[in-house]
Amino acid sequence: MRTVQDVAQVKNHWWWRPGWQVGRHFYACHITFEKQPDVQRLAAFYQEPLGQFPGLDLIPRPWLHLTMQGIGFTDEVSDSEISRITSGISGRLASITPPVVTFTRPTVQNDAIYMPAAPADALDEVRRNTHEAIKEVLGPKRSPDMNLTQALQKYQPHVSIAYVNRDGSALPYIEALHGISHGPVTLSIRAVSILTFHRDNRMYEWTSAIPITIGR
């Protein structure tokens, strides 16, 4: 069973991970929430007491997302390949049942504050099919998460509401969230999106999104 607990210390989310640089864009297959007002309101409710902290970058509604599966940098994946990947994911996801997840109160993690999705394994089938579609096009050596079994064992689906922008204690954020509560939000995930995004502005912002329906 995958569970999450608040951490004691946090660190800056915005260090430059391998391959990233200003102006470089990335393809990923994630879940977005522009048509899910209940999730947006839940995020805003828990963001309200966090707005006082300069050490946090609150995530605006347009950029709320559930991280699922990376694909590759746009200068390393051709237009033809991304088109074939999109078609492959679409074909695979058309035959599965849309997963149902519930979001409740957030948890303070190493470099972000996020709302976990429960049950944690609800999106495993979606991610597995997405990964296989990517591998069919890019091949095993270019595909992310080459050991998908291990990746899924560690995978905790979530929606981040704030990114940490400096190292320090997690206690102020834990205390700010203590004692406030909102009812859970449950929804059926009926689409994923192929996103083209960058992180130039200390935020993950996409410049295009191709929606793909889950189920028929």
Summary of the structure (lengths in Angstrom):
residues: 216
radius of gyration: 17.1
end to end distance: 30.0
largest distance: 51.0
contacts: 628
relative contact order: 0.28
helix: 28%
strand: 30%
